[in-house]
Amino acid sequence: MPPRVACWQPLRRACRKLGLAAMASLVCVAAAAAAPYDGPLFDAHLHYNDDARGPHPLADVLARMQRAGVRAIVANSRPNDGTKSLAAATDATRAAGVTVVPFVRLYRDRADYGSWFRDPSIARMVDAELVAGTAAGPYRGLGEFHLYDSANADGPIARELMQLAQARGLVVLAHCDDVAVEKLLAHAPKAKLIWAHTGIGGVPVERVHELLRRHPTLMGELSYRPGLVVDGALSADWRALFVEFPERFLVGSDTWVNARWQHYEALMAEARRWLGELPPAVARRIAWDNGASLFGLPGAP
């Protein structure tokens, strides 16, 4: 009998004896005893914004990634200078063992968060960035961008950028609700979309399941995801979803404020804990393989 199966037999017997009321606490105990995932991590939602670069210079952020076992990142920043600095630091990133996957962000400053979808200059800025690329090569995606009102996903700028991403094979990182996901993918059904936080406001697991079934190019990023961990253990609903769709999820840090950089290793350690509660092959896919495959990194499965 495989070791993992054997270790669950006493738990099953105890549950039969004690009844369903005791099952939840026993599962929590078993989860707490699970060893954290100890393989490489792909951070699919990382910002290196202008206000982080002073207190957290390149050497600092790369050291944090290295200590956390992060071996690749989706980098985006406000403005795009932070991403360019990460991409250009090839000697330092190579020494830290970190691959930088650069995205064009739609924001020049904070004011753009709430207006980019009606500002034609944003689309022109994206075009210029894609032409220029980074010192280490081309951009690989667009975002993160925010849509606080799903109606704005219907606008001409959102449509243009989604169709641009589809035409050029760029991956999109979008912070939006489930309605906006459907609107964005209606513009470009073959575009690859990473759904930041797998929904804002705690989109129900059943709705996430529906969208994954309906949209094969949709992937869920898991930073800040409400309900993922309950009482210190991975939610049973989310565990079932991960086992059913192991190829559709990614981990992330979302270092949108400096406090997230200050606790970067702890954020990644938290992900390792709940990943450790999954079957090893599923944990590895979510932690590393999915991101590596999405961007064609060396050694990807």
Backbone as CSV, one residue per row, in Angstrom:
resi,resn,N_x,N_y,N_z,CA_x,CA_y,CA_z,C_x,C_y,C_z
1,MET,0.860,-1.195,0.000,0.000,0.000,0.000,0.893,1.241,0.000
2,PRO,0.628,2.239,-0.864,1.446,3.446,-0.879,1.426,4.125,0.476
3,PRO,2.553,4.770,0.890,2.626,5.369,2.224,1.512,6.357,2.495
4,ARG,1.140,7.205,1.494,0.101,8.210,1.741,-1.253,7.548,1.997
5,VAL,-1.544,6.448,1.258,-2.796,5.744,1.478,-2.802,5.108,2.856
6,ALA,-1.683,4.471,3.219,-1.595,3.797,4.501,-1.797,4.763,5.661
7,CYS,-1.244,6.001,5.531,-1.349,6.935,6.641,-2.766,7.438,6.841
8,TRP,-3.598,7.361,5.813,-4.977,7.818,5.953,-5.896,6.726,6.508
9,GLN,-5.479,5.447,6.520,-6.354,4.385,6.995,-6.763,4.576,8.456
10,PRO,-5.827,4.915,9.360,-6.258,5.133,10.750,-7.250,6.280,10.861
11,LEU,-7.075,7.333,10.063,-8.001,8.457,10.095,-9.406,8.018,9.680
12,ARG,-9.493,7.214,8.613,-10.803,6.742,8.161,-11.478,5.885,9.229
13,ARG,-10.690,5.002,9.855,-11.269,4.145,10.894,-11.764,4.982,12.066
14,ALA,-10.979,5.991,12.432,-11.377,6.842,13.554,-12.646,7.607,13.224
15,CYS,-12.758,8.073,11.984,-13.958,8.816,11.585,-15.193,7.942,11.651
16,ARG,-15.043,6.653,11.254,-16.193,5.751,11.317,-16.626,5.540,12.768
17,LYS,-15.653,5.494,13.676,-15.977,5.267,15.074,-16.566,6.507,15.733
18,LEU,-15.999,7.645,15.447,-16.392,8.866,16.144,-17.539,9.599,15.477
19,GLY,-17.790,9.305,14.187,-18.883,9.976,13.484,-18.413,11.192,12.721
20,LEU,-19.293,11.713,11.897,-18.930,12.825,11.016,-18.584,14.083,11.788
21,ALA,-19.135,14.267,12.975,-18.867,15.493,13.733,-17.396,15.648,14.060
22,ALA,-16.705,14.521,14.222,-15.286,14.582,14.558,-14.389,14.656,13.333
23,MET,-14.981,14.418,12.167,-14.151,14.303,10.973,-13.396,15.587,10.665
24,ALA,-14.065,16.723,10.805,-13.425,17.989,10.446,-12.183,18.233,11.285
25,SER,-12.277,17.993,12.588,-11.121,18.239,13.446,-9.996,17.264,13.146
26,LEU,-10.339,16.015,12.837,-9.310,15.047,12.501,-8.601,15.418,11.209
27,VAL,-9.378,15.902,10.227,-8.762,16.325,8.972,-7.825,17.488,9.213
28,CYS,-8.231,18.433,10.084,-7.365,19.569,10.397,-6.066,19.109,11.030
29,VAL,-6.150,18.120,11.934,-4.939,17.587,12.557,-4.032,16.961,11.506
30,ALA,-4.636,16.167,10.601,-3.844,15.536,9.551,-3.203,16.573,8.654
31,ALA,-3.960,17.640,8.334,-3.404,18.690,7.484,-2.246,19.383,8.159
32,ALA,-2.397,19.653,9.467,-1.324,20.320,10.188,-0.064,19.477,10.200
33,ALA,-0.228,18.143,10.160,0.926,17.251,10.199,1.572,17.072,8.837
34,ALA,0.896,17.500,7.755,1.440,17.330,6.417,2.679,18.196,6.252
35,ALA,3.688,17.631,5.623,4.914,18.391,5.372,4.662,19.432,4.303
36,PRO,5.160,20.656,4.472,4.981,21.672,3.431,5.622,21.241,2.119
37,TYR,5.051,21.704,1.029,5.653,21.499,-0.289,7.052,22.114,-0.281
38,ASP,8.036,21.375,-0.791,9.421,21.857,-0.708,10.090,22.020,-2.068
39,GLY,9.295,22.044,-3.147,9.869,22.216,-4.478,9.932,23.673,-4.898
40,PRO,10.237,23.934,-6.168,10.338,25.308,-6.663,8.972,25.971,-6.755
41,LEU,8.963,27.288,-6.666,7.747,28.079,-6.787,7.840,29.021,-7.984
42,PHE,6.725,29.180,-8.672,6.576,30.179,-9.730,5.605,31.228,-9.186
43,ASP,6.085,32.436,-8.947,5.248,33.523,-8.439,4.606,34.228,-9.630
44,ALA,3.334,33.958,-9.852,2.651,34.430,-11.054,1.967,35.783,-10.878
45,HIS,2.230,36.465,-9.761,1.594,37.768,-9.535,2.501,38.599,-8.635
46,LEU,3.497,39.238,-9.244,4.480,40.001,-8.484,4.592,41.405,-9.058
47,HIS,4.573,42.407,-8.159,4.757,43.806,-8.556,6.078,44.337,-7.992
48,TYR,6.749,45.163,-8.798,7.933,45.887,-8.311,7.711,47.361,-8.638
49,ASN,6.782,47.958,-7.885,6.313,49.311,-8.166,7.337,50.374,-7.779
50,ASP,7.077,51.607,-8.219,8.028,52.691,-7.987,8.284,52.926,-6.505
51,ASP,7.264,52.771,-5.661,7.448,53.035,-4.241,8.136,51.879,-3.503
52,ALA,8.403,50.772,-4.182,9.138,49.660,-3.564,10.631,49.726,-3.847
53,ARG,11.020,50.416,-4.905,12.400,50.312,-5.369,13.395,50.981,-4.440
54,GLY,12.970,51.986,-3.661,13.860,52.602,-2.683,14.112,51.707,-1.492
55,PRO,13.058,51.340,-0.749,13.270,50.491,0.427,13.669,49.054,0.090
56,HIS,13.358,48.611,-1.136,13.661,47.229,-1.509,14.394,47.211,-2.861
57,PRO,15.697,47.513,-2.839,16.454,47.479,-4.093,16.531,46.070,-4.659
58,LEU,17.038,45.977,-5.883,17.059,44.686,-6.577,17.705,43.582,-5.744
59,ALA,18.824,43.887,-5.118,19.506,42.852,-4.335,18.619,42.317,-3.227
60,ASP,17.833,43.195,-2.622,16.947,42.787,-1.532,15.828,41.887,-2.042
61,VAL,15.127,42.305,-3.113,13.985,41.507,-3.565,14.439,40.168,-4.130
62,LEU,15.575,40.141,-4.816,16.070,38.871,-5.348,16.492,37.931,-4.223
63,ALA,17.082,38.488,-3.168,17.451,37.649,-2.020,16.208,37.059,-1.357
64,ARG,15.141,37.840,-1.292,13.905,37.337,-0.710,13.328,36.199,-1.558
65,MET,13.338,36.371,-2.868,12.875,35.301,-3.749,13.717,34.038,-3.561
66,GLN,15.036,34.227,-3.506,15.926,33.076,-3.370,15.656,32.340,-2.062
67,ARG,15.515,33.075,-0.970,15.248,32.438,0.332,13.901,31.729,0.342
68,ALA,12.939,32.249,-0.420,11.604,31.651,-0.462,11.513,30.477,-1.427
69,GLY,12.579,30.198,-2.167,12.541,29.105,-3.132,11.763,29.447,-4.386
70,VAL,11.614,30.744,-4.685,10.933,31.188,-5.904,11.937,31.180,-7.040
71,ARG,11.608,30.452,-8.100,12.554,30.277,-9.204,12.116,30.979,-10.485
72,ALA,10.926,31.539,-10.494,10.463,32.330,-11.639,9.352,33.248,-11.174
73,ILE,9.211,34.393,-11.858,8.195,35.377,-11.485,7.560,35.966,-12.741
74,VAL,6.257,36.276,-12.653,5.629,37.211,-13.577,5.828,38.589,-12.963
75,ALA,6.608,39.431,-13.628,6.935,40.762,-13.102,6.109,41.817,-13.810
76,ASN,5.445,42.671,-13.020,4.786,43.846,-13.583,4.854,44.960,-12.555
77,SER,4.825,46.201,-13.016,5.077,47.307,-12.104,4.369,48.573,-12.569
78,ARG,4.220,49.493,-11.635,3.657,50.826,-11.908,4.708,51.874,-11.627
79,PRO,5.270,52.553,-12.645,5.148,52.289,-14.089,5.972,51.054,-14.460
80,ASN,6.240,50.867,-15.747,6.919,49.642,-16.184,8.418,49.639,-15.902
81,ASP,8.940,50.716,-15.324,10.378,50.800,-15.064,10.862,49.706,-14.119
82,GLY,10.046,49.366,-13.104,10.467,48.328,-12.162,10.630,46.979,-12.835
83,THR,9.704,46.667,-13.712,9.799,45.412,-14.466,11.040,45.417,-15.342
84,LYS,11.301,46.536,-16.004,12.475,46.630,-16.877,13.766,46.449,-16.074
85,SER,13.794,47.000,-14.868,15.004,46.860,-14.059,15.229,45.409,-13.649
86,LEU,14.154,44.696,-13.333,14.291,43.268,-13.014,14.763,42.483,-14.232
87,ALA,14.149,42.754,-15.384,14.498,42.020,-16.596,15.930,42.304,-17.031
88,ALA,16.406,43.540,-16.780,17.750,43.918,-17.228,18.850,43.356,-16.329
89,ALA,18.507,42.998,-15.098,19.515,42.534,-14.137,19.816,41.058,-14.347
90,THR,20.239,40.703,-15.552,20.381,39.283,-15.900,21.434,38.571,-15.061
91,ASP,22.536,39.232,-14.768,23.569,38.582,-13.953,23.044,38.304,-12.544
92,ALA,22.339,39.295,-11.980,21.840,39.143,-10.618,20.724,38.107,-10.550
93,THR,19.822,38.123,-11.512,18.729,37.144,-11.486,19.252,35.737,-11.715
94,ARG,20.255,35.615,-12.606,20.851,34.295,-12.842,21.517,33.783,-11.566
95,ALA,22.218,34.654,-10.857,22.879,34.243,-9.619,21.862,33.831,-8.558
96,ALA,20.711,34.504,-8.548,19.656,34.164,-7.584,18.826,32.971,-8.034
97,GLY,19.021,32.519,-9.272,18.256,31.392,-9.793,16.822,31.745,-10.112
98,VAL,16.558,33.012,-10.492,15.203,33.485,-10.749,15.051,33.880,-12.213
99,THR,14.052,33.330,-12.884,13.704,33.721,-14.253,12.617,34.781,-14.204
100,VAL,12.832,35.891,-14.922,11.873,36.996,-14.945,11.033,36.905,-16.214
101,VAL,9.713,36.846,-16.040,8.772,36.855,-17.157,8.087,38.223,-17.136
102,PRO,8.475,39.160,-18.025,7.968,40.532,-17.929,6.612,40.720,-18.589
103,PHE,5.742,41.468,-17.908,4.438,41.876,-18.429,4.405,43.397,-18.567
104,VAL,3.693,43.879,-19.567,3.417,45.312,-19.669,2.238,45.645,-18.768
105,ARG,2.443,46.559,-17.842,1.319,47.017,-17.026,0.695,48.248,-17.676
106,LEU,-0.589,48.451,-17.438,-1.321,49.520,-18.104,-1.260,50.837,-17.350
107,TYR,-0.487,50.886,-16.260,-0.530,52.033,-15.371,0.775,52.818,-15.395
108,ARG,0.654,54.107,-15.643,1.785,55.023,-15.494,1.847,55.545,-14.071
109,ASP,0.676,55.685,-13.441,0.558,56.157,-12.063,-0.755,55.618,-11.501
110,ARG,-1.037,55.947,-10.243,-2.234,55.407,-9.590,-3.531,55.885,-10.230
111,ALA,-3.499,57.056,-10.852,-4.711,57.581,-11.468,-5.211,56.678,-12.595
112,ASP,-4.301,55.932,-13.221,-4.693,55.079,-14.343,-5.523,53.870,-13.918
113,TYR,-5.498,53.508,-12.634,-6.229,52.324,-12.181,-7.709,52.418,-12.540
114,GLY,-8.270,53.607,-12.335,-9.701,53.752,-12.515,-10.126,54.368,-13.831
115,SER,-9.167,54.555,-14.759,-9.528,55.232,-16.014,-8.932,54.598,-17.263
116,TRP,-8.079,53.601,-17.125,-7.366,53.055,-18.278,-8.317,52.567,-19.368
117,PHE,-9.463,52.044,-18.983,-10.405,51.420,-19.917,-11.143,52.438,-20.796
118,ARG,-10.980,53.731,-20.512,-11.565,54.754,-21.388,-10.506,55.730,-21.916
119,ASP,-9.244,55.335,-21.827,-8.134,56.219,-22.198,-7.359,55.627,-23.374
120,PRO,-7.555,56.151,-24.592,-6.841,55.602,-25.759,-5.322,55.696,-25.647
121,SER,-4.815,56.619,-24.830,-3.358,56.731,-24.692,-2.756,55.505,-24.011
122,ILE,-3.559,54.782,-23.227,-3.065,53.554,-22.585,-2.751,52.502,-23.650
123,ALA,-3.647,52.342,-24.613,-3.402,51.369,-25.682,-2.154,51.737,-26.476
124,ARG,-1.949,53.035,-26.704,-0.764,53.458,-27.458,0.505,53.226,-26.623
125,MET,0.410,53.457,-25.307,1.545,53.183,-24.433,1.909,51.704,-24.457
126,VAL,0.900,50.837,-24.432,1.148,49.392,-24.501,1.824,49.034,-25.822
127,ASP,1.336,49.600,-26.923,1.956,49.341,-28.227,3.434,49.717,-28.212
128,ALA,3.744,50.894,-27.656,5.130,51.362,-27.628,6.002,50.456,-26.765
129,GLU,5.475,50.027,-25.630,6.248,49.128,-24.761,6.524,47.802,-25.460
130,LEU,5.517,47.276,-26.152,5.723,45.995,-26.834,6.762,46.113,-27.938
131,VAL,6.776,47.231,-28.638,7.784,47.441,-29.681,9.179,47.530,-29.070
132,ALA,9.298,48.266,-27.966,10.612,48.456,-27.340,11.095,47.196,-26.635
133,GLY,10.182,46.463,-26.017,10.571,45.280,-25.269,11.393,45.634,-24.046
134,THR,12.081,44.652,-23.488,12.965,44.873,-22.340,14.389,44.520,-22.743
135,ALA,15.340,44.863,-21.880,16.742,44.584,-22.181,17.003,43.098,-22.336
136,ALA,16.152,42.291,-21.718,16.353,40.838,-21.767,15.477,40.161,-22.813
137,GLY,14.664,40.948,-23.544,13.816,40.320,-24.549,12.415,40.876,-24.517
138,PRO,11.492,40.253,-25.229,10.126,40.784,-25.354,9.307,40.602,-24.084
139,TYR,8.273,41.415,-23.977,7.259,41.196,-22.948,6.477,39.936,-23.294
140,ARG,5.960,39.273,-22.240,5.237,38.024,-22.436,3.752,38.146,-22.114
141,GLY,3.329,39.304,-21.590,1.931,39.430,-21.230,1.533,40.858,-20.952
142,LEU,0.244,41.047,-20.640,-0.337,42.338,-20.306,-0.983,42.248,-18.923
143,GLY,-0.773,43.290,-18.104,-1.406,43.352,-16.799,-0.356,43.376,-15.697
144,GLU,-0.810,43.401,-14.503,-2.158,43.277,-14.018,-2.944,44.566,-14.275
145,PHE,-4.209,44.424,-14.695,-5.106,45.563,-14.742,-6.350,45.247,-13.931
146,HIS,-7.026,46.319,-13.492,-8.181,46.198,-12.614,-9.453,46.634,-13.336
147,LEU,-10.513,45.894,-13.108,-11.851,46.270,-13.554,-12.777,46.158,-12.346
148,TYR,-12.979,47.274,-11.660,-13.820,47.258,-10.459,-15.307,47.208,-10.819
149,ASP,-15.640,47.601,-12.031,-17.002,47.521,-12.545,-16.950,46.673,-13.813
150,SER,-17.624,45.542,-13.812,-17.523,44.628,-14.952,-18.035,45.250,-16.242
151,ALA,-18.874,46.283,-16.150,-19.366,46.938,-17.364,-18.221,47.525,-18.175
152,ASN,-17.133,47.901,-17.509,-16.001,48.500,-18.225,-15.238,47.489,-19.075
153,ALA,-15.509,46.200,-18.865,-14.900,45.180,-19.732,-15.473,45.207,-21.132
154,ASP,-16.597,45.891,-21.322,-17.221,46.008,-22.639,-16.615,47.126,-23.483
155,GLY,-15.771,47.954,-22.868,-15.270,49.141,-23.546,-14.288,48.834,-24.662
156,PRO,-14.043,49.827,-25.543,-13.176,49.601,-26.700,-11.717,49.345,-26.336
157,ILE,-11.217,49.921,-25.242,-9.810,49.703,-24.867,-9.621,48.268,-24.374
158,ALA,-10.525,47.794,-23.528,-10.444,46.403,-23.054,-10.535,45.442,-24.230
159,ARG,-11.444,45.708,-25.155,-11.596,44.842,-26.322,-10.318,44.853,-27.169
160,GLU,-9.777,46.036,-27.405,-8.567,46.143,-28.224,-7.396,45.394,-27.596
161,LEU,-7.223,45.543,-26.298,-6.082,44.905,-25.642,-6.254,43.388,-25.567
162,MET,-7.449,42.901,-25.330,-7.673,41.458,-25.327,-7.405,40.871,-26.711
163,GLN,-7.841,41.551,-27.740,-7.608,41.053,-29.097,-6.134,41.147,-29.476
164,LEU,-5.449,42.166,-28.977,-4.005,42.267,-29.174,-3.301,41.088,-28.510
165,ALA,-3.687,40.782,-27.276,-3.076,39.657,-26.561,-3.292,38.355,-27.308
166,GLN,-4.502,38.141,-27.793,-4.784,36.910,-28.539,-3.947,36.836,-29.807
167,ALA,-3.836,37.933,-30.536,-3.103,37.931,-31.800,-1.615,37.702,-31.598
168,ARG,-1.064,38.203,-30.501,0.384,38.131,-30.277,0.784,37.019,-29.321
169,GLY,-0.166,36.260,-28.834,0.159,35.186,-27.902,0.609,35.676,-26.544
170,LEU,0.102,36.832,-26.125,0.429,37.382,-24.818,-0.565,36.865,-23.781
171,VAL,-0.085,36.647,-22.573,-0.928,36.222,-21.466,-1.447,37.467,-20.754
172,VAL,-2.694,37.439,-20.327,-3.326,38.574,-19.650,-3.491,38.249,-18.164
173,LEU,-3.162,39.226,-17.309,-3.381,39.111,-15.865,-4.416,40.159,-15.470
174,ALA,-5.623,39.712,-15.106,-6.744,40.621,-14.867,-7.309,40.451,-13.465
175,HIS,-7.506,41.576,-12.785,-8.147,41.638,-11.470,-9.585,42.092,-11.709
176,CYS,-10.519,41.165,-11.602,-11.903,41.480,-11.957,-12.831,40.432,-11.362
177,ASP,-14.135,40.638,-11.562,-15.096,39.651,-11.091,-15.390,38.620,-12.180
178,ASP,-16.258,37.684,-11.851,-16.546,36.593,-12.774,-17.274,37.065,-14.027
179,VAL,-18.089,38.102,-13.896,-18.798,38.635,-15.061,-17.812,39.233,-16.045
180,ALA,-16.837,39.982,-15.535,-15.829,40.589,-16.408,-14.971,39.534,-17.092
181,VAL,-14.689,38.424,-16.408,-13.940,37.335,-17.050,-14.644,36.896,-18.330
182,GLU,-15.930,36.688,-18.238,-16.679,36.236,-19.415,-16.689,37.301,-20.509
183,LYS,-16.805,38.558,-20.133,-16.799,39.634,-21.109,-15.436,39.730,-21.806
184,LEU,-14.358,39.665,-21.042,-13.018,39.763,-21.618,-12.755,38.612,-22.590
185,LEU,-13.127,37.408,-22.199,-12.884,36.263,-23.071,-13.837,36.221,-24.254
186,ALA,-14.955,36.907,-24.154,-15.828,37.035,-25.327,-15.147,37.867,-26.421
187,HIS,-14.316,38.829,-26.020,-13.569,39.630,-26.997,-12.497,38.798,-27.695
188,ALA,-11.926,37.844,-26.962,-10.777,37.090,-27.478,-10.811,35.688,-26.866
189,PRO,-11.630,34.791,-27.416,-11.851,33.481,-26.787,-10.606,32.609,-26.666
190,LYS,-9.593,32.871,-27.475,-8.382,32.043,-27.421,-7.270,32.682,-26.595
191,ALA,-7.509,33.869,-26.074,-6.493,34.520,-25.244,-6.316,33.754,-23.934
192,LYS,-5.097,33.717,-23.435,-4.808,33.071,-22.155,-4.954,34.114,-21.059
193,LEU,-5.846,33.848,-20.123,-6.180,34.814,-19.079,-5.881,34.232,-17.707
194,ILE,-5.011,34.904,-16.952,-4.790,34.579,-15.546,-5.722,35.459,-14.729
195,TRP,-6.601,34.838,-13.982,-7.595,35.546,-13.170,-6.973,35.823,-11.811
196,ALA,-6.571,37.078,-11.578,-5.928,37.433,-10.317,-6.841,37.114,-9.142
197,HIS,-6.297,36.409,-8.163,-6.998,36.025,-6.933,-8.151,35.046,-7.187
198,THR,-8.263,34.550,-8.406,-9.388,33.699,-8.814,-10.708,34.321,-8.356
199,GLY,-10.812,35.606,-8.600,-12.046,36.315,-8.311,-11.938,37.242,-7.131
200,ILE,-12.509,38.432,-7.258,-12.556,39.379,-6.156,-13.867,39.186,-5.398
201,GLY,-13.813,39.469,-4.102,-15.024,39.359,-3.297,-15.459,37.943,-2.980
202,GLY,-14.566,36.965,-3.194,-14.913,35.590,-2.832,-15.930,34.944,-3.749
203,VAL,-15.668,34.950,-5.051,-16.536,34.256,-6.008,-16.699,32.800,-5.555
204,PRO,-17.915,32.266,-5.482,-18.106,30.897,-4.983,-17.318,29.863,-5.795
205,VAL,-16.906,28.818,-5.101,-16.131,27.755,-5.748,-16.914,27.155,-6.915
206,GLU,-18.211,27.027,-6.759,-19.033,26.445,-7.821,-18.971,27.293,-9.091
207,ARG,-18.929,28.617,-8.934,-18.824,29.513,-10.088,-17.441,29.412,-10.716
208,VAL,-16.397,29.290,-9.902,-15.051,29.091,-10.439,-15.008,27.812,-11.270
209,HIS,-15.603,26.756,-10.740,-15.662,25.479,-11.453,-16.353,25.652,-12.797
210,GLU,-17.468,26.362,-12.810,-18.210,26.595,-14.050,-17.355,27.321,-15.090
211,LEU,-16.646,28.354,-14.656,-15.835,29.135,-15.593,-14.646,28.334,-16.125
212,LEU,-14.039,27.519,-15.284,-12.936,26.681,-15.747,-13.413,25.677,-16.787
213,ARG,-14.593,25.122,-16.582,-15.150,24.180,-17.554,-15.473,24.885,-18.871
214,ARG,-15.954,26.108,-18.793,-16.426,26.826,-19.970,-15.283,27.455,-20.772
215,HIS,-14.196,27.840,-20.082,-13.121,28.599,-20.741,-11.786,27.864,-20.566
216,PRO,-11.356,27.106,-21.537,-10.143,26.286,-21.378,-8.851,27.087,-21.281
217,THR,-8.862,28.371,-21.639,-7.638,29.177,-21.544,-7.585,29.992,-20.255
218,LEU,-8.531,29.791,-19.353,-8.581,30.529,-18.082,-7.784,29.797,-17.008
219,MET,-6.956,30.563,-16.268,-6.220,30.020,-15.132,-6.467,30.903,-13.924
220,GLY,-6.449,30.306,-12.730,-6.697,31.047,-11.502,-5.421,31.249,-10.709
221,GLU,-5.159,32.504,-10.337,-4.021,32.830,-9.458,-4.559,32.990,-8.046
222,LEU,-3.821,32.577,-7.010,-4.426,32.283,-5.718,-4.043,33.201,-4.567
223,SER,-3.314,34.291,-4.800,-3.050,35.216,-3.707,-4.349,35.871,-3.251
224,TYR,-4.451,36.136,-1.960,-5.604,36.839,-1.392,-6.930,36.098,-1.589
225,ARG,-6.913,34.833,-1.940,-8.164,34.139,-2.252,-8.948,33.822,-0.980
226,PRO,-10.122,34.455,-0.759,-10.923,34.143,0.428,-11.397,32.691,0.417
227,GLY,-11.396,32.075,1.598,-11.927,30.729,1.747,-10.987,29.619,1.348
228,LEU,-9.796,29.970,0.869,-8.853,28.936,0.443,-8.368,28.111,1.636
229,VAL,-8.016,28.803,2.701,-7.579,28.159,3.942,-8.591,28.495,5.032
230,VAL,-9.082,27.475,5.717,-10.068,27.650,6.781,-9.551,26.969,8.043
231,ASP,-9.463,27.717,9.134,-8.960,27.178,10.406,-7.599,26.523,10.231
232,GLY,-6.766,27.142,9.412,-5.397,26.664,9.246,-5.220,25.516,8.281
233,ALA,-6.290,25.068,7.647,-6.198,23.931,6.728,-6.817,24.289,5.387
234,LEU,-6.341,23.654,4.349,-6.878,23.860,3.017,-8.350,23.449,2.985
235,SER,-9.189,24.334,2.438,-10.612,24.050,2.324,-10.849,22.785,1.514
236,ALA,-11.803,21.979,1.957,-12.130,20.742,1.233,-12.638,21.047,-0.175
237,ASP,-13.420,22.112,-0.317,-13.942,22.474,-1.639,-12.817,22.860,-2.592
238,TRP,-11.862,23.642,-2.081,-10.755,24.039,-2.939,-9.829,22.859,-3.239
239,ARG,-9.649,22.000,-2.265,-8.834,20.817,-2.528,-9.431,19.989,-3.657
240,ALA,-10.732,19.786,-3.620,-11.402,19.020,-4.679,-11.246,19.709,-6.033
241,LEU,-11.342,21.036,-6.045,-11.193,21.783,-7.295,-9.777,21.636,-7.848
242,PHE,-8.780,21.713,-6.976,-7.384,21.569,-7.416,-7.120,20.171,-7.973
243,VAL,-7.682,19.171,-7.337,-7.473,17.801,-7.804,-8.156,17.587,-9.153
244,GLU,-9.310,18.218,-9.362,-10.005,18.081,-10.643,-9.328,18.883,-11.757
245,PHE,-8.795,20.059,-11.415,-8.184,20.939,-12.413,-6.741,21.290,-12.014
246,PRO,-5.864,20.315,-11.875,-4.516,20.617,-11.379,-3.704,21.503,-12.316
247,GLU,-4.072,21.523,-13.595,-3.305,22.283,-14.588,-3.802,23.720,-14.748
248,ARG,-4.732,24.179,-13.885,-5.391,25.463,-14.127,-5.134,26.511,-13.027
249,PHE,-4.197,26.257,-12.126,-3.975,27.194,-11.024,-2.509,27.550,-10.874
250,LEU,-2.281,28.735,-10.282,-0.948,29.281,-10.070,-0.898,29.958,-8.698
251,VAL,0.267,30.000,-8.085,0.430,30.747,-6.842,0.989,32.131,-7.154
252,GLY,0.800,33.062,-6.219,1.304,34.417,-6.398,1.459,35.112,-5.069
253,SER,2.216,36.220,-5.079,2.450,36.988,-3.856,1.665,38.290,-3.822
254,ASP,1.435,38.903,-4.973,0.786,40.216,-5.089,1.451,41.241,-4.168
255,THR,2.681,41.598,-4.487,3.441,42.573,-3.687,3.040,44.001,-4.082
256,TRP,1.768,44.322,-3.919,1.242,45.613,-4.363,1.598,46.749,-3.418
257,VAL,1.903,46.426,-2.156,2.385,47.406,-1.183,3.656,46.840,-0.551
258,ASN,4.448,47.725,0.068,5.744,47.300,0.588,5.632,46.298,1.730
259,ALA,4.512,46.330,2.443,4.346,45.338,3.514,4.376,43.922,2.963
260,ARG,3.912,43.741,1.747,3.957,42.403,1.141,5.398,41.997,0.833
261,TRP,6.247,42.955,0.474,7.667,42.637,0.298,8.315,42.305,1.640
262,GLN,7.951,43.033,2.678,8.554,42.797,3.988,8.224,41.403,4.520
263,HIS,7.103,40.850,4.078,6.681,39.523,4.541,6.690,38.508,3.392
264,TYR,7.524,38.752,2.415,7.503,37.914,1.208,7.754,36.439,1.528
265,GLU,8.774,36.157,2.310,9.079,34.752,2.620,7.923,34.090,3.370
266,ALA,7.280,34.848,4.259,6.148,34.290,5.003,4.969,33.994,4.077
267,LEU,4.741,34.857,3.094,3.666,34.617,2.130,3.915,33.327,1.351
268,MET,5.137,33.132,0.934,5.466,31.930,0.182,5.446,30.691,1.076
269,ALA,5.832,30.867,2.338,5.769,29.736,3.272,4.323,29.325,3.520
270,GLU,3.419,30.308,3.565,1.999,29.993,3.735,1.484,29.173,2.555
271,ALA,1.886,29.556,1.336,1.490,28.775,0.163,2.050,27.359,0.246
272,ARG,3.284,27.237,0.687,3.887,25.907,0.803,3.114,25.023,1.781
273,ARG,2.577,25.624,2.837,1.842,24.819,3.824,0.589,24.206,3.212
274,TRP,-0.241,25.033,2.537,-1.458,24.423,1.993,-1.163,23.557,0.775
275,LEU,-0.116,23.882,0.013,0.278,22.996,-1.089,0.671,21.615,-0.561
276,GLY,1.258,21.589,0.631,1.667,20.318,1.220,0.518,19.400,1.564
277,GLU,-0.699,19.935,1.611,-1.876,19.113,1.897,-2.441,18.440,0.645
278,LEU,-1.895,18.776,-0.506,-2.366,18.210,-1.768,-1.523,16.994,-2.153
279,PRO,-2.040,16.132,-3.032,-1.186,15.072,-3.576,0.061,15.700,-4.200
280,PRO,1.227,15.094,-4.049,2.471,15.722,-4.497,2.466,16.178,-5.950
281,ALA,1.890,15.384,-6.842,1.890,15.767,-8.257,1.025,17.004,-8.495
282,VAL,-0.076,17.116,-7.760,-0.950,18.290,-7.891,-0.253,19.528,-7.334
283,ALA,0.377,19.372,-6.176,1.098,20.490,-5.574,2.187,21.010,-6.504
284,ARG,2.938,20.106,-7.099,4.023,20.503,-8.002,3.475,21.256,-9.216
285,ARG,2.356,20.805,-9.755,1.779,21.477,-10.917,1.401,22.912,-10.576
286,ILE,0.703,23.102,-9.454,0.236,24.432,-9.085,1.401,25.323,-8.690
287,ALA,2.360,24.765,-7.977,3.483,25.553,-7.473,4.446,25.973,-8.577
288,TRP,4.674,25.103,-9.561,5.724,25.378,-10.546,5.361,25.009,-11.981
289,ASP,4.911,23.787,-12.208,4.798,23.276,-13.572,3.871,24.106,-14.449
290,ASN,2.749,24.567,-13.895,1.800,25.303,-14.722,2.397,26.607,-15.236
291,GLY,3.059,27.339,-14.380,3.696,28.574,-14.808,4.827,28.320,-15.780
292,ALA,5.649,27.315,-15.488,6.769,27.003,-16.366,6.282,26.582,-17.747
293,SER,5.207,25.793,-17.801,4.656,25.366,-19.092,4.025,26.532,-19.844
294,LEU,3.321,27.398,-19.118,2.639,28.522,-19.749,3.609,29.419,-20.505
295,PHE,4.807,29.583,-19.956,5.784,30.490,-20.544,6.973,29.777,-21.183
296,GLY,6.886,28.453,-21.299,7.924,27.702,-21.995,9.288,27.801,-21.362
297,LEU,9.354,27.757,-20.030,10.649,27.847,-19.358,11.428,26.559,-19.525
298,PRO,12.758,26.638,-19.558,13.570,25.416,-19.646,13.243,24.463,-18.502
299,GLY,13.120,23.206,-18.827,12.821,22.210,-17.814,11.352,22.058,-17.539
300,ALA,10.507,22.816,-18.250,9.070,22.682,-18.032,8.598,21.328,-18.532
301,PRO,7.557,20.756,-17.880,7.074,19.445,-18.303,6.398,19.490,-19.666
